[in-house]
Amino acid sequence: MPCCRKRLSAFFFWLWLLIASPGLQAADISARNPLLSVGDEGYVLSADFSVSLNARLEDAVARGVGLYFVVDFELSRSRWYWLDEQVASRSQSLLLSYHALTRQYRLSSGALHQSFASLDEALRILSRLRNWLVFEKSAVHAEQTYLAAVRMRLDLSQMPKTFQVNALANRDWNLASEWARWTFIPSESAQLGGAGTQVVPVAPPLPLPAAVSSGEEK
């Protein structure tokens, strides 16, 4: 029992150091090149993200703490006589973790996962969202204009409770991209959020990428 207590004390002390110590570099996520196109079952979304972690987050992953990244998508239609209509709202979660036994990083989405030899390789795949079904064709009407938006964020609410209380008060752990917004008119061709894309600042999330490539481990 004394041995177990010492181990627990050491573990919680390490957690405190991990959260409280200052990061050496800024963590950042940015969204770009959002693209809506027609698929067999509905409209699918592709986008690129630039994801960089600070030293604290990299150390947390290397020590076995999983980081949950969530991609949020929203589609709305403006109404002059009432509040905007929310046509679609979807979220997708992806877990970034490290397995000391195999010395590999892993991205997991549900029952699917893919392993990588380095953190950079894992982040490269995390940054590429491809062919994510976000709404059915029947949800929109031709010739009407809609506003689409996408972002990526680090979801602290899915992390261990020990982290949540302190991490939420620490700016280095509040990581989210700004919303990338663009107008969308339903058609049979892909619509890129290019020159019309606006990056809209938002406050860091409170406690509350086929989507991101993932496959079975070989």
C-alpha positions in Angstrom: 0.0 0.0 0.0 2.7 2.6 0.8 4.4 1.8 -2.5 1.1 2.4 -4.4 0.6 5.6 -2.6 4.0 6.8 -3.5 3.4 5.9 -7.2 0.1 7.8 -7.1 1.7 10.8 -5.5 4.5 10.8 -8.1 1.9 10.4 -10.9 -0.2 13.4 -9.8 2.9 15.5 -9.2 3.9 14.8 -12.8 0.5 15.8 -14.0 0.7 19.1 -12.1 4.1 19.8 -13.6 2.9 19.0 -17.1 0.0 21.4 -16.8 1.6 24.2 -14.8 5.0 24.4 -16.6 5.2 27.0 -19.4 5.3 25.8 -23.0 8.3 26.6 -25.1 6.4 27.2 -28.3 2.8 28.2 -29.2 0.3 25.5 -30.2 -1.8 26.4 -33.2 -4.5 25.1 -35.5 -5.7 26.8 -38.7 -8.2 25.7 -41.3 -7.9 26.2 -45.1 -9.2 24.9 -48.5 -12.6 23.7 -47.4 -14.4 21.8 -50.2 -18.0 20.5 -50.4 -18.7 18.0 -53.2 -21.5 15.6 -54.1 -21.1 12.0 -53.1 -23.2 8.9 -53.5 -25.0 9.4 -50.2 -24.9 13.2 -49.9 -22.5 16.1 -49.7 -19.0 15.3 -48.4 -16.4 17.7 -46.9 -12.7 17.9 -47.4 -10.4 20.4 -45.8 -6.8 20.9 -44.8 -5.6 22.0 -41.3 -2.3 23.2 -40.1 -1.7 21.6 -36.7 1.3 22.4 -34.4 1.7 21.3 -30.8 3.7 23.0 -28.2 6.3 21.2 -26.0 3.8 20.5 -23.3 1.3 18.8 -25.5 4.0 16.8 -27.2 5.3 15.7 -23.8 1.8 14.8 -22.7 1.2 12.5 -25.7 4.7 10.9 -25.3 3.8 10.1 -21.6 0.6 8.3 -22.6 -2.0 11.0 -22.4 -4.4 10.8 -25.4 -5.4 14.0 -27.1 -8.9 14.2 -28.6 -9.2 16.4 -31.7 -12.7 17.3 -32.9 -13.7 18.6 -36.3 -17.0 20.6 -36.2 -19.1 21.4 -39.3 -22.1 23.6 -39.5 -24.5 24.6 -42.4 -27.0 27.3 -42.0 -29.4 29.4 -44.1 -30.1 33.1 -43.5 -33.7 34.1 -42.9 -34.6 37.8 -42.9 -37.8 37.2 -40.9 -36.4 35.0 -38.1 -33.2 33.5 -36.7 -30.9 31.7 -39.2 -32.0 28.1 -39.9 -29.4 25.5 -38.9 -29.5 22.9 -41.7 -26.8 20.6 -40.6 -24.4 20.2 -37.6 -21.8 17.4 -37.4 -18.8 16.6 -35.3 -16.1 14.0 -35.7 -13.6 13.0 -33.0 -10.1 11.6 -33.5 -7.7 10.4 -30.8 -4.0 11.0 -31.0 -2.0 8.7 -28.6 1.4 7.1 -28.1 2.0 3.4 -27.3 5.3 2.9 -25.5 5.3 -0.9 -26.1 5.5 -0.5 -29.9 7.0 3.0 -29.8 4.4 4.2 -32.3 1.9 7.0 -32.4 -1.7 6.2 -33.2 -4.7 7.9 -34.7 -8.0 6.3 -33.8 -11.6 7.0 -35.0 -14.1 4.6 -33.5 -12.9 1.0 -34.1 -10.5 2.1 -36.8 -6.9 3.1 -36.2 -3.6 3.7 -37.9 -0.1 3.7 -36.5 2.9 5.9 -37.3 6.6 5.9 -36.6 6.7 9.6 -35.6 4.5 12.4 -34.3 5.0 14.4 -37.5 3.6 11.6 -39.6 0.6 11.3 -37.3 0.0 15.1 -37.4 0.3 15.1 -41.2 -2.6 12.7 -41.5 -4.6 14.4 -38.8 -4.3 17.6 -40.9 -6.0 16.1 -43.9 -9.8 15.7 -43.8 -11.2 13.9 -46.8 -14.7 12.9 -48.0 -16.5 13.2 -44.7 -20.3 12.9 -45.2 -21.8 15.9 -43.6 -25.4 16.1 -44.9 -27.8 14.4 -47.2 -28.8 15.8 -50.6 -32.4 16.2 -49.4 -31.3 18.6 -46.6 -30.7 21.5 -49.1 -32.5 23.0 -52.0 -31.1 24.1 -55.4 -30.5 27.8 -56.1 -30.6 28.7 -52.4 -27.6 30.1 -50.7 -26.2 28.6 -47.5 -23.3 29.4 -45.1 -20.9 26.6 -44.4 -18.3 26.6 -41.6 -15.7 24.2 -40.3 -13.1 24.2 -37.5 -10.9 21.8 -35.5 -10.3 21.9 -31.8 -8.7 20.0 -28.9 -11.5 18.6 -26.8 -10.5 18.7 -23.1 -13.8 17.3 -22.0 -12.7 13.8 -23.2 -9.5 13.9 -21.3 -8.9 12.5 -17.8 -10.8 14.4 -15.1 -7.4 15.2 -13.4 -6.5 17.3 -16.4 -9.7 19.1 -17.0 -9.8 21.4 -14.0 -6.3 22.7 -14.4 -5.9 22.5 -18.1 -9.0 24.6 -18.8 -7.4 27.5 -16.9 -4.2 27.1 -18.9 -4.0 28.9 -22.2 -1.6 26.3 -23.7 -4.2 23.6 -23.4 -7.0 25.6 -25.1 -6.4 24.9 -28.7 -8.8 25.6 -31.5 -8.8 26.9 -35.1 -10.9 29.8 -36.1 -14.0 29.1 -38.0 -13.5 29.0 -41.8 -16.8 30.2 -43.4 -17.9 30.3 -47.0 -21.1 30.5 -49.0 -22.5 27.4 -50.6 -25.1 26.9 -53.3 -26.1 23.3 -54.0 -25.0 21.9 -57.3 -23.6 18.7 -58.8 -20.0 20.1 -58.8 -17.6 20.6 -56.0 -17.6 24.0 -54.3 -14.3 25.2 -52.9 -14.2 27.7 -50.1 -11.5 29.7 -51.9 -11.5 33.5 -52.3 -14.9 33.7 -50.5 -13.7 31.8 -47.4 -13.5 33.9 -44.3 -11.6 33.0 -41.2 -13.7 34.1 -38.3 -12.1 34.5 -34.8 -13.7 32.6 -32.0 -13.0 32.3 -28.3 -11.1 29.1 -27.2 -13.5 26.3 -26.4 -14.6 25.8 -22.9 -15.0 22.3 -21.2 -17.2 21.6 -22.3 -9.9 13.5 -41.0 -13.0 9.5 -46.0 -13.0 11.7 -42.9 -9.5 11.9 -41.6 -7.5 9.0 -43.0 -7.5 5.9 -40.8 -7.1 2.3 -41.4 -6.5 -1.0 -39.7 -3.0 -1.5 -38.3 -0.9 -3.9 -40.2 
